[in-house]
Amino acid sequence: MSKSLDNPINWSFGIGSLFGIRIRLHLLFVLGGLVVVSYELGKGNGVSGLVDGLGSLFLLFLIVLLHEFGHCFGARFTGGFADEILLWPLGGLAYTSPPHKPRAHLITVVAGPAVNVVLLALTGTVLLVWKGTVDALPLNPFRPFQTNLAVTGDLQYWLVVFFTLNFIILLFNLAPVFPLDGGRVLQCLLWFKKGFTPATLIATGVGMVGAIVLGVMGLITGEIMFIGIAFFGYFTCWQQRQSIKSGAFESGNEFGYDFSQGYTSLDTGWSDEPEKKPSFLERRRARKQAVRAEREVQRIVERRTQVDRILEKVHKSGLESLTAKERKVLDEESQHHRTDR
């Protein structure tokens, strides 16, 4: 069943798949690219300005995509699932479902910023070796893309742009404002001590205050993206709190909507189609059961193959030819058959 188009979060299209993870691009991201092109053409900077604008947009796309892959691989590392990423103007959304444990969620969340740290280390090392001084790094977030040394050549320019975009995305995501990664880390750390529900209520409360502050900053500075993220963050916190208050998490379903856990929770059944979509918990349970069933079938097949090989060896060379390990396997299989009876 297709997702409801009544929900703007679903206005996206697939652009490919990597590592079993579908990648989707939101229409607003495309429109944002067109705005960049129009802006550069309007400034009269010609081809060079257009290349700078599109190049920065591509690097931003790449950095956000790698960040979201970090979340996905973090979830898989914990034994969870991750199968979709959405890229849109407010950042990236990774559809992940780690086990409902604070450690699993913490690993999933931290894996995203960890990617940015690695990218910063690699890019920074190149700039440091190239220039021989830390002044080559654009470390002042209030003066983005500016270094204390003159930038020479196109390659160095793009390294500075790549480093700056990574640095800004990392700092922004680490702000302790739910549902950004920093807010999620706060939730997970509180989860260890207070349990899931109290931790989420505290984190979302902090997130709502942070969203208001971010929105005011956006109004003062004229940054539309700040206003958009503030609205999105406040709504997400409010939605999460309402879900908890209504008892939606009593069964252990931790599913929410945030930058590291997917966007399908906002598709709340506004579609006119009569068929009911399986809930997140049902889809998750079905995937786990399928994985367990496949592993069990594989285990049984391998065990039977091993037993058949041992029996063939007994037939050819006698029982005394078996090793201690082979005798143990045969004894366990015999015991298993006696138990089944």
C-alpha positions as CSV (number, residue, x, y, z in Angstrom):
1,M,0.0,0.0,0.0
2,S,1.3,3.4,-0.9
3,K,1.8,6.0,1.8
4,S,-0.8,8.7,2.2
5,L,-0.1,11.8,0.2
6,D,-2.2,13.9,2.6
7,N,0.9,13.9,4.8
8,P,3.6,16.3,3.4
9,I,6.4,14.1,4.9
10,N,5.5,11.5,2.2
11,W,6.1,13.8,-0.8
12,S,9.2,12.0,-1.8
13,F,10.6,9.6,-4.4
14,G,13.2,6.8,-4.4
15,I,16.6,7.5,-5.8
16,G,18.2,4.1,-5.2
17,S,19.2,1.6,-2.5
18,L,22.5,0.9,-0.8
19,F,23.3,-1.8,1.8
20,G,19.7,-2.9,1.7
21,I,18.6,0.6,2.7
22,R,16.2,2.6,0.4
23,I,17.1,6.2,-0.1
24,R,14.3,8.7,-0.7
25,L,14.5,12.4,-1.7
26,H,11.9,14.8,-0.7
27,L,10.4,17.1,-3.3
28,L,11.3,20.2,-1.1
29,F,14.9,19.2,-1.3
30,V,14.7,19.4,-5.1
31,L,12.9,22.7,-4.9
32,G,15.6,23.9,-2.5
33,G,18.2,23.1,-5.2
34,L,16.3,25.0,-7.8
35,V,16.1,28.0,-5.4
36,V,19.9,27.9,-5.0
37,V,20.3,27.8,-8.8
38,S,18.0,30.8,-9.2
39,Y,19.7,32.7,-6.4
40,E,23.1,32.3,-7.9
41,L,21.9,33.2,-11.4
42,G,20.2,36.2,-10.0
43,K,23.4,37.4,-8.3
44,G,25.0,37.5,-11.7
45,N,28.0,35.4,-10.6
46,G,27.9,33.3,-13.7
47,V,29.0,29.8,-14.0
48,S,31.5,30.0,-11.0
49,G,28.7,31.1,-8.6
50,L,26.4,28.3,-9.9
51,V,29.1,25.7,-9.4
52,D,29.8,27.0,-5.9
53,G,26.1,26.8,-5.0
54,L,25.5,23.4,-6.5
55,G,28.8,22.0,-5.1
56,S,27.9,23.1,-1.6
57,L,24.4,21.6,-2.0
58,F,25.9,18.3,-3.2
59,L,28.4,18.2,-0.2
60,L,25.5,18.9,2.2
61,F,23.5,16.0,0.6
62,L,26.5,13.7,0.9
63,I,27.3,14.6,4.5
64,V,23.7,14.2,5.7
65,L,23.4,10.9,3.8
66,L,26.5,9.5,5.5
67,H,25.2,10.8,8.9
68,E,22.0,8.9,8.4
69,F,23.8,5.7,7.3
70,G,25.6,6.0,10.6
71,H,22.3,5.8,12.4
72,C,21.2,2.8,10.3
73,F,24.4,0.8,10.8
74,G,24.3,1.7,14.5
75,A,20.8,0.2,14.8
76,R,21.8,-2.9,12.9
77,F,24.9,-3.3,15.2
78,T,22.5,-3.5,18.1
79,G,20.5,-6.2,16.5
80,G,17.8,-3.9,15.2
81,F,16.5,-3.0,11.8
82,A,17.1,-0.1,9.4
83,D,15.7,0.0,5.8
84,E,15.0,3.6,4.7
85,I,16.5,7.1,4.7
86,L,14.7,10.3,3.7
87,L,16.6,13.4,2.7
88,W,14.7,16.7,3.0
89,P,15.4,20.4,3.6
90,L,15.4,20.0,7.4
91,G,18.1,17.3,7.4
92,G,17.9,13.5,7.1
93,L,15.5,11.0,8.6
94,A,16.6,7.4,9.1
95,Y,13.9,4.8,9.6
96,T,15.5,2.6,12.3
97,S,14.1,0.3,15.0
98,P,16.8,-0.8,17.5
99,P,15.9,-3.0,20.5
100,H,13.9,-1.2,23.2
101,K,16.9,-0.8,25.5
102,P,18.7,2.4,26.4
103,R,22.1,1.1,25.3
104,A,20.8,0.1,21.9
105,H,19.2,3.4,21.3
106,L,22.2,5.3,22.6
107,I,24.5,3.4,20.1
108,T,22.0,4.1,17.3
109,V,21.9,7.8,18.0
110,V,25.6,8.3,18.6
111,A,26.6,6.5,15.4
112,G,25.3,9.4,13.3
113,P,27.5,12.2,14.8
114,A,30.3,9.7,15.0
115,V,30.4,9.7,11.2
116,N,30.8,13.5,11.2
117,V,33.6,13.2,13.7
118,V,35.4,10.7,11.4
119,L,34.9,13.0,8.4
120,L,36.2,16.0,10.4
121,A,39.3,14.1,11.5
122,L,40.1,13.0,7.9
123,T,39.5,16.4,6.3
124,G,41.2,18.3,9.2
125,T,44.3,16.1,8.9
126,V,44.6,16.8,5.2
127,L,44.3,20.6,5.8
128,L,46.7,20.5,8.8
129,V,49.4,18.5,6.8
130,W,48.8,20.8,3.8
131,K,49.1,24.1,5.7
132,G,51.2,23.0,8.7
133,T,49.1,24.9,11.2
134,V,45.7,24.7,13.0
135,D,44.9,28.1,11.5
136,A,43.9,26.3,8.3
137,L,40.8,24.9,10.0
138,P,37.6,26.9,10.1
139,L,36.8,26.3,13.7
140,N,34.7,29.4,14.4
141,P,31.0,28.5,13.8
142,F,30.1,32.2,13.9
143,R,32.5,32.8,11.0
144,P,31.7,29.8,8.8
145,F,33.9,28.9,5.8
146,Q,36.6,31.4,7.0
147,T,40.1,30.5,8.1
148,N,43.0,32.5,9.5
149,L,45.0,31.6,6.4
150,A,44.4,32.4,2.8
151,V,42.8,29.5,0.9
152,T,44.7,28.6,-2.2
153,G,43.3,26.6,-5.0
154,D,40.0,24.9,-5.7
155,L,40.8,21.7,-3.8
156,Q,41.6,23.5,-0.6
157,Y,38.5,25.6,-1.0
158,W,36.3,22.6,-1.2
159,L,38.1,20.9,1.7
160,V,37.3,24.0,3.8
161,V,33.7,23.9,2.7
162,F,33.4,20.2,3.4
163,F,35.0,20.6,6.9
164,T,32.7,23.6,7.7
165,L,29.5,21.8,6.7
166,N,30.5,18.8,8.8
167,F,31.4,20.9,11.8
168,I,28.1,22.9,11.7
169,I,26.0,19.7,11.2
170,L,27.8,18.1,14.1
171,L,27.4,21.0,16.5
172,F,23.8,21.5,15.6
173,N,22.9,17.8,16.0
174,L,24.6,17.6,19.4
175,A,22.4,20.4,20.9
176,P,20.4,18.8,23.8
177,V,17.2,19.6,22.1
178,F,14.9,16.6,21.3
179,P,14.5,15.3,18.7
180,L,18.0,16.2,17.5
181,D,20.8,13.7,18.3
182,G,21.8,15.6,21.4
183,G,18.2,15.5,22.8
184,R,18.1,11.8,22.0
185,V,21.4,11.2,23.9
186,L,19.9,13.1,26.8
187,Q,16.8,10.8,26.7
188,C,19.0,7.6,26.6
189,L,21.2,8.7,29.5
190,L,18.1,9.5,31.6
191,W,16.6,6.2,30.5
192,F,19.3,4.3,32.3
193,K,18.4,5.9,35.6
194,K,14.7,6.8,35.4
195,G,13.2,4.5,32.8
196,F,11.9,5.1,29.3
197,T,8.7,7.1,30.1
198,P,10.2,9.7,32.6
199,A,13.3,10.1,30.4
200,T,11.2,10.8,27.4
201,L,9.0,13.3,29.2
202,I,12.0,15.2,30.5
203,A,13.8,15.1,27.1
204,T,10.8,16.3,25.2
205,G,10.2,19.0,27.8
206,V,13.7,20.3,27.3
207,G,13.1,19.9,23.5
208,M,10.0,22.1,23.5
209,V,11.9,24.8,25.4
210,G,14.8,24.5,23.0
211,A,12.4,24.6,20.0
212,I,11.0,27.9,21.2
213,V,14.5,29.4,21.7
214,L,15.5,28.2,18.2
215,G,12.3,29.7,16.7
216,V,13.0,33.0,18.3
217,M,16.6,32.9,17.0
218,G,15.2,32.2,13.6
219,L,12.9,35.2,13.7
220,I,15.7,37.5,14.9
221,T,18.2,36.3,12.3
222,G,15.8,35.7,9.5
223,E,16.9,32.1,9.2
224,I,13.9,30.2,7.7
225,M,15.6,26.8,8.4
226,F,15.8,27.6,12.1
227,I,12.1,28.4,12.2
228,G,11.2,25.2,10.2
229,I,13.3,23.0,12.5
230,A,11.8,24.7,15.6
231,F,8.3,24.1,14.4
232,F,9.1,20.5,13.5
233,G,10.9,19.9,16.8
234,Y,8.1,21.3,18.9
235,F,5.5,19.3,17.1
236,T,7.6,16.1,17.5
237,C,8.0,16.7,21.2
238,W,4.3,17.4,21.6
239,Q,3.4,14.3,19.6
240,Q,5.7,12.1,21.7
241,R,4.3,13.4,25.0
242,Q,0.8,12.8,23.8
243,S,1.6,9.3,22.8
244,I,3.1,8.6,26.2
245,K,0.1,10.2,28.1
246,S,-2.3,8.1,26.0
247,G,-0.5,4.9,27.0
248,A,0.9,4.2,23.5
249,F,4.2,3.0,25.0
250,E,2.8,0.7,27.7
251,S,3.3,-2.3,25.5
252,G,7.0,-1.5,25.0
253,N,6.6,0.1,21.6
254,E,9.2,2.9,21.6
255,F,8.4,4.1,18.1
256,G,8.5,7.8,17.6
257,Y,9.3,10.4,15.0
258,D,12.7,12.0,15.0
259,F,15.9,12.6,13.0
260,S,17.3,9.2,13.9
261,Q,14.2,6.9,13.9
262,G,12.2,7.5,10.8
263,Y,9.2,9.3,9.6
264,T,6.5,6.7,9.1
265,S,4.9,7.4,12.5
266,L,3.5,10.6,11.0
267,D,1.6,8.6,8.5
268,T,-1.3,8.2,10.9
269,G,-3.9,6.7,8.7
270,W,-5.4,9.7,6.9
271,S,-5.6,7.6,3.8
272,D,-9.1,6.9,2.4
273,E,-8.1,3.3,1.6
274,P,-10.0,0.8,3.7
275,E,-7.1,-1.6,4.1
276,K,-5.4,-1.1,7.4
277,K,-1.6,-0.9,7.4
278,P,0.3,-3.1,9.8
279,S,1.5,-1.1,12.8
280,F,5.2,-0.5,13.4
281,L,5.2,-3.1,16.3
282,E,3.5,-5.7,14.0
283,R,6.0,-5.0,11.2
284,R,8.9,-5.2,13.6
285,R,7.6,-8.4,15.2
286,A,7.1,-10.0,11.8
287,R,10.6,-9.1,10.7
288,K,12.1,-10.5,13.8
289,Q,10.1,-13.7,13.5
290,A,11.2,-14.1,9.9
291,V,14.9,-13.6,10.8
292,R,14.6,-16.1,13.7
293,A,12.8,-18.6,11.5
294,E,15.4,-18.3,8.8
295,R,18.3,-18.8,11.3
296,E,16.5,-21.8,12.8
297,V,16.0,-23.5,9.4
298,Q,19.7,-22.9,8.6
299,R,20.7,-24.3,12.0
300,I,18.6,-27.4,11.5
301,V,20.0,-28.0,8.0
302,E,23.6,-27.6,9.1
303,R,22.9,-30.0,12.1
304,R,21.4,-32.6,9.9
305,T,24.2,-32.4,7.4
306,Q,26.7,-32.8,10.2
307,V,24.9,-35.8,11.7
308,D,24.6,-37.4,8.2
309,R,28.3,-37.1,7.7
310,I,29.0,-38.6,11.1
311,L,26.7,-41.6,10.5
312,E,28.3,-42.2,7.1
313,K,31.7,-42.2,8.9
314,V,30.4,-44.7,11.4
315,H,29.1,-46.9,8.6
316,K,32.4,-46.9,6.8
317,S,34.9,-46.9,9.7
318,G,33.0,-47.9,12.8
319,L,32.1,-46.0,16.0
320,E,35.7,-46.0,17.3
321,S,36.7,-43.7,14.4
322,L,34.7,-40.8,15.7
323,T,36.4,-37.9,17.5
324,A,35.2,-36.7,20.9
325,K,33.4,-33.8,19.3
326,E,31.7,-36.0,16.8
327,R,30.6,-38.4,19.6
328,K,29.2,-35.4,21.5
329,V,27.1,-34.3,18.5
330,L,25.8,-37.8,18.0
331,D,24.9,-38.2,21.7
332,E,23.1,-34.8,21.6
333,E,21.1,-35.8,18.5
334,S,20.1,-39.1,20.2
335,Q,19.1,-37.4,23.3
336,H,17.1,-34.9,21.2
337,H,15.2,-37.7,19.5
338,R,14.4,-39.5,22.8
339,T,13.1,-36.2,24.2
340,D,10.8,-35.7,21.2
341,R,9.2,-39.0,21.8
